[in-house]
Amino acid sequence: MLMTALDFLNTVERPTEEQIRAAMSAVICRCTGYDGIVKAVAAAAKTE
């Protein structure tokens, strides 16, 4: 999950929530809430 997020953030400078969800969809388990993961990736995008 972290490697997917890192690769995505190295590719997309200012991602939208929709882009983050699409990029992370292959590695996110659908049985849990993943809003925290999306928020963390969005926060990481802002710090670069």
PAMIDO-597709 format. One record per atom (N, C-alpha, C): residue number from 1; chain; atom name; x, y, z. Coordinates in steps of 0.1 Angstrom, whole numbers. Layout:
BEGIN
   n chain atom  east north    up
 NUM     A   CA     X     Y     Z
...
//
This chain:
BEGIN
   n chain atom  east north    up
   1     A    N     8   -12     0
   1     A   CA     0     0     0
   1     A    C     9    13     0
   2     A    N    19    12     8
   2     A   CA    28    24     9
   2     A    C    35    26    -5
   3     A    N    40    15   -11
   3     A   CA    47    17   -23
   3     A    C    38    22   -34
   4     A    N    25    17   -34
   4     A   CA    16    22   -44
   4     A    C    13    37   -42
   5     A    N    12    41   -30
   5     A   CA    10    56   -27
   5     A    C    22    64   -31
   6     A    N    34    59   -28
   6     A   CA    46    66   -31
   6     A    C    47    68   -46
   7     A    N    45    57   -54
   7     A   CA    46    57   -68
   7     A    C    36    67   -74
   8     A    N    24    67   -69
   8     A   CA    13    76   -73
   8     A    C    17    90   -70
   9     A    N    22    93   -59
   9     A   CA    26   107   -55
   9     A    C    38   112   -63
  10     A    N    46   103   -67
  10     A   CA    57   107   -76
  10     A    C    53   110   -90
  11     A    N    41   105   -94
  11     A   CA    35   107  -107
  11     A    C    26   118  -108
  12     A    N    17   120   -98
  12     A   CA     7   131   -98
  12     A    C    10   141   -87
  13     A    N    12   153   -91
  13     A   CA    16   164   -82
  13     A    C     5   168   -72
  14     A    N    -6   171   -77
  14     A   CA   -17   176   -69
  14     A    C   -30   167   -72
  15     A    N   -30   155   -66
  15     A   CA   -41   146   -69
  15     A    C   -54   150   -62
  16     A    N   -65   147   -69
  16     A   CA   -78   149   -63
  16     A    C   -82   137   -55
  17     A    N   -92   138   -47
  17     A   CA   -96   126   -39
  17     A    C  -100   114   -49
  18     A    N  -107   118   -60
  18     A   CA  -111   107   -69
  18     A    C   -98   100   -75
  19     A    N   -88   108   -78
  19     A   CA   -76   102   -84
  19     A    C   -69    93   -74
  20     A    N   -69    97   -61
  20     A   CA   -63    89   -50
  20     A    C   -70    76   -49
  21     A    N   -84    77   -48
  21     A   CA   -92    65   -47
  21     A    C   -89    55   -58
  22     A    N   -89    61   -70
  22     A   CA   -86    52   -82
  22     A    C   -73    46   -82
  23     A    N   -62    53   -78
  23     A   CA   -49    48   -77
  23     A    C   -47    37   -66
  24     A    N   -54    39   -55
  24     A   CA   -53    30   -44
  24     A    C   -63    18   -45
  25     A    N   -72    19   -54
  25     A   CA   -83     9   -54
  25     A    C   -78    -6   -55
  26     A    N   -66    -8   -62
  26     A   CA   -61   -21   -63
  26     A    C   -56   -27   -50
  27     A    N   -52   -19   -41
  27     A   CA   -46   -24   -29
  27     A    C   -54   -21   -16
  28     A    N   -66   -16   -18
  28     A   CA   -74   -13    -6
  28     A    C   -84   -24    -4
  29     A    N   -85   -29     7
  29     A   CA   -95   -40    11
  29     A    C  -109   -33    12
  30     A    N  -118   -39     5
  30     A   CA  -132   -33     5
  30     A    C  -139   -36    18
  31     A    N  -134   -44    27
  31     A   CA  -141   -48    39
  31     A    C  -140   -38    50
  32     A    N  -131   -28    48
  32     A   CA  -129   -18    59
  32     A    C  -131    -4    53
  33     A    N  -132     5    62
  33     A   CA  -133    19    57
  33     A    C  -119    24    54
  34     A    N  -117    31    43
  34     A   CA  -104    35    39
  34     A    C  -103    50    38
  35     A    N  -112    57    44
  35     A   CA  -111    72    43
  35     A    C   -98    77    49
  36     A    N   -93    71    60
  36     A   CA   -81    75    66
  36     A    C   -69    73    56
  37     A    N   -69    63    48
  37     A   CA   -58    61    39
  37     A    C   -58    72    28
  38     A    N   -70    75    23
  38     A   CA   -72    85    13
  38     A    C   -67    99    19
  39     A    N   -71   102    31
  39     A   CA   -67   114    37
  39     A    C   -52   115    40
  40     A    N   -46   104    43
  40     A   CA   -32   103    45
  40     A    C   -24   106    32
  41     A    N   -29   100    21
  41     A   CA   -22   102     8
  41     A    C   -24   117     4
  42     A    N   -36   122     6
  42     A   CA   -38   136     3
  42     A    C   -29   145    11
  43     A    N   -28   142    24
  43     A   CA   -19   150    33
  43     A    C    -4   149    28
  44     A    N     0   138    24
  44     A   CA    14   136    19
  44     A    C    16   144     7
  45     A    N     6   144    -2
  45     A   CA     7   152   -14
  45     A    C     9   167   -11
  46     A    N     3   172    -1
  46     A   CA     5   186     3
  46     A    C    18   189     9
  47     A    N    25   179    14
  47     A   CA    38   182    21
  47     A    C    50   182    11
  48     A    N    48   178    -1
  48     A   CA    59   177   -10
  48     A    C    62   191   -16
//
